[in-house]
Amino acid sequence: MSPAHPRRIAVVGGGVSGLALAAALPRTAEVVLHEAQPERAGAGWTLVLGPWVRPALHRLGVLDAVVRAGTPVGPGRLLALDGRPLTPAHDAHLLAVPRPALLAALGGALGPSVRVVHDEVLDPAALDGDLVVGADGVRSRVRALVDPAGAERLVTPWVALRGRLGTTPAREDVGEYWGPGMLAGVVPSPGGGYWFTTHRSALGPEPLDVPEVLAEARRAATGAAPVVRALLDDASGATATRLWVAPPLRRYVRDRYVVLGDAAHAMTPNLGRGAGEGLLDAVTLADHLAGHRSLVTWQVRRLPRTRVARAASSAVMRLALLGPGHALRDRALRLSLGAAGPRAGRR
Ligand SMILES: Cc1cc2nc3c(=O)[nH]c(=O)nc-3n(C[C@H](O)[C@H](O)[C@H](O)COP(=O)(O)OP(=O)(O)OC[C@H]3O[C@@H](n4cnc5c(N)ncnc54)[C@H](O)[C@@H]3O)c2cc1C
């Protein structure tokens, strides 16, 4: 069997991308999915998914379950950090879904030909299989087999804090707050609301001490809108994460190795596209394999789009956190995004 007509497929990683691929692959393939940390399926925060992800969820047979488990974000807007609206409220039809619920839905869609093994793959080159797929996240081991120059993940200067709100945020507070020095977001989510902030930090890189990161964030939020200061003041249960990205790869496919999801294109989270692009990678790859189309054709379809998303989310991060000069940025944003609303304008 060749990688283009694989009968036995090894998938490394059972996050969003790996589970979606295993669920979408033709039932004629024998699939072994390796997951090193199965307990992570119950962990993680809310993921905001754009409407462009729905066809992939439908193809996987999980759209209804995911919609039921999520909360529509509804109208939101882009605001300056101090709370001045930069755009009118706009409904971009985003869905806020807890990561555990998304993983549970994908796990429930696995067919009988998928065997899930709880182990850490130390040497993906030693795996059996006509095809070995790296869905192993930003620290991917499979990536080195696809593009040795892109083996190592890249550290960014930014850290993210994420937390829950016990109550649904007020409509006028929903949206993204842009700098100087901090990016913050507030959305409704099942059980209340979800918030995140990002700022530049020299701490770490890892592990991060949450109280230290919170203290930094509170300093960066001096002068921020009351809702942003309030969520940082009452941040019990918040987690802090250093943001890492994948290096820009020249390829996602080599011989019998393929990478997808964060393994291929982990990006800063500004555009809320990481998980969605992983889902799209998975269903398009499965469809290419089912149609006996070449893996290179799949790469031609997915690599340019995800490279642009990766670069754009980094550019948005820089723009959002802009220091001096942000007033000029805010004026330009009002002019360019005024009619369309935040997410639509940045897509
Ligand atoms: C702060 C923040 C906010 C975000 N917000 C959003 C958002 O709103 N919307 C959105 O779409 N995306 C968002 N993302 C991005 C999203 O979380 C990721 O893009 C997505 O979860 C990647 O899924 P994945 O399956 O590709 O990788 P991962 O979730 O990293 O899964 C990889 C899996 O592989 C396993 N693994 C790794 N190595 C091995 C090995 N050697 N052997 C066996 N198993 C292994 C790991 O245990 C893990 O379960 C955000 C990210 C961050 C950091």
The ligand as a Tripos MOL2 file, in Angstrom:
@<TRIPOS>MOLECULE
LIG
   53    58     1     0     0
SMALL
NO_CHARGES

@<TRIPOS>ATOM
      1 C1         -5.1540   30.8890   24.5980 C.3       1 LIG1
      2 C2         -5.6840   30.1220   23.4170 C.ar      1 LIG1
      3 C3         -6.9780   30.3710   22.9500 C.ar      1 LIG1
      4 C4         -7.4610   29.6940   21.8070 C.ar      1 LIG1
      5 N1         -8.7200   29.9790   21.3620 N.ar      1 LIG1
      6 C5         -9.1720   29.3880   20.2270 C.ar      1 LIG1
      7 C6        -10.4650   29.6690   19.7340 C.ar      1 LIG1
      8 O1        -11.2110   30.4380   20.3260 O.2       1 LIG1
      9 N2        -10.8740   29.0510   18.5810 N.ar      1 LIG1
     10 C7        -10.0660   28.1710   17.9030 C.ar      1 LIG1
     11 O2        -10.4730   27.6500   16.8500 O.2       1 LIG1
     12 N3         -8.8300   27.8700   18.3640 N.ar      1 LIG1
     13 C8         -8.3670   28.4530   19.5090 C.ar      1 LIG1
     14 N4         -7.1430   28.1350   19.9950 N.ar      1 LIG1
     15 C9         -6.3100   27.1730   19.2570 C.3       1 LIG1
     16 C10        -6.7570   25.7390   19.5220 C.3       1 LIG1
     17 O3         -6.7790   25.4940   20.9030 O.3       1 LIG1
     18 C11        -5.7730   24.7880   18.8220 C.3       1 LIG1
     19 O4         -5.5510   25.2130   17.5010 O.3       1 LIG1
     20 C12        -6.3310   23.3720   18.7780 C.3       1 LIG1
     21 O5         -6.7400   22.9360   20.0470 O.3       1 LIG1
     22 C13        -5.2610   22.4440   18.2080 C.3       1 LIG1
     23 O6         -5.7320   21.1230   18.2090 O.3       1 LIG1
     24 P1         -4.7560   19.9340   17.7650 P.3       1 LIG1
     25 O7         -5.5520   18.7000   17.9030 O.co2     1 LIG1
     26 O8         -4.1630   20.2570   16.4210 O.co2     1 LIG1
     27 O9         -3.5650   19.9720   18.8050 O.3       1 LIG1
     28 P2         -3.6090   19.6850   20.3930 P.3       1 LIG1
     29 O10        -4.8720   20.1660   20.9850 O.co2     1 LIG1
     30 O11        -2.3310   20.2140   20.9360 O.co2     1 LIG1
     31 O12        -3.6210   18.1010   20.4890 O.3       1 LIG1
     32 C14        -2.4680   17.3420   20.3150 C.3       1 LIG1
     33 C15        -2.6540   16.0370   21.0600 C.3       1 LIG1
     34 O13        -1.5640   15.1810   20.7520 O.3       1 LIG1
     35 C16        -1.1380   14.5300   21.9260 C.3       1 LIG1
     36 N5          0.2730   14.1980   21.7170 N.ar      1 LIG1
     37 C17         1.2990   15.0610   21.5250 C.ar      1 LIG1
     38 N6          2.4510   14.3810   21.3190 N.ar      1 LIG1
     39 C18         2.1310   13.0630   21.3870 C.ar      1 LIG1
     40 C19         2.8980   11.8770   21.2680 C.ar      1 LIG1
     41 N7          4.2260   11.9180   21.0110 N.pl3     1 LIG1
     42 N8          2.2810   10.6810   21.4090 N.ar      1 LIG1
     43 C20         0.9250   10.6180   21.6430 C.ar      1 LIG1
     44 N9          0.1670   11.7280   21.7760 N.ar      1 LIG1
     45 C21         0.7550   12.9260   21.6440 C.ar      1 LIG1
     46 C22        -1.3590   15.5530   23.0340 C.3       1 LIG1
     47 O14        -1.4850   14.9400   24.3170 O.3       1 LIG1
     48 C23        -2.6540   16.2200   22.5770 C.3       1 LIG1
     49 O15        -3.8100   15.6050   23.1130 O.3       1 LIG1
     50 C24        -6.6400   28.7620   21.1460 C.ar      1 LIG1
     51 C25        -5.3550   28.4850   21.6330 C.ar      1 LIG1
     52 C26        -4.8810   29.1510   22.7580 C.ar      1 LIG1
     53 C27        -3.4910   28.8390   23.2490 C.3       1 LIG1
@<TRIPOS>BOND
     1     1     2 1
     2     2     3 ar
     3     2    52 ar
     4     3     4 ar
     5     4     5 ar
     6     4    50 ar
     7     5     6 ar
     8     6     7 ar
     9     6    13 1
    10     7     8 2
    11     7     9 ar
    12     9    10 ar
    13    10    11 2
    14    10    12 ar
    15    12    13 ar
    16    13    14 ar
    17    14    15 1
    18    14    50 ar
    19    15    16 1
    20    16    17 1
    21    16    18 1
    22    18    19 1
    23    18    20 1
    24    20    21 1
    25    20    22 1
    26    22    23 1
    27    23    24 1
    28    24    25 2
    29    24    26 1
    30    24    27 1
    31    27    28 1
    32    28    29 2
    33    28    30 1
    34    28    31 1
    35    31    32 1
    36    32    33 1
    37    33    34 1
    38    33    48 1
    39    34    35 1
    40    35    36 1
    41    35    46 1
    42    36    37 ar
    43    36    45 ar
    44    37    38 ar
    45    38    39 ar
    46    39    40 ar
    47    39    45 ar
    48    40    41 1
    49    40    42 ar
    50    42    43 ar
    51    43    44 ar
    52    44    45 ar
    53    46    47 1
    54    46    48 1
    55    48    49 1
    56    50    51 ar
    57    51    52 ar
    58    52    53 1
@<TRIPOS>SUBSTRUCTURE
     1 LIG1         1 GROUP 0 **** ****
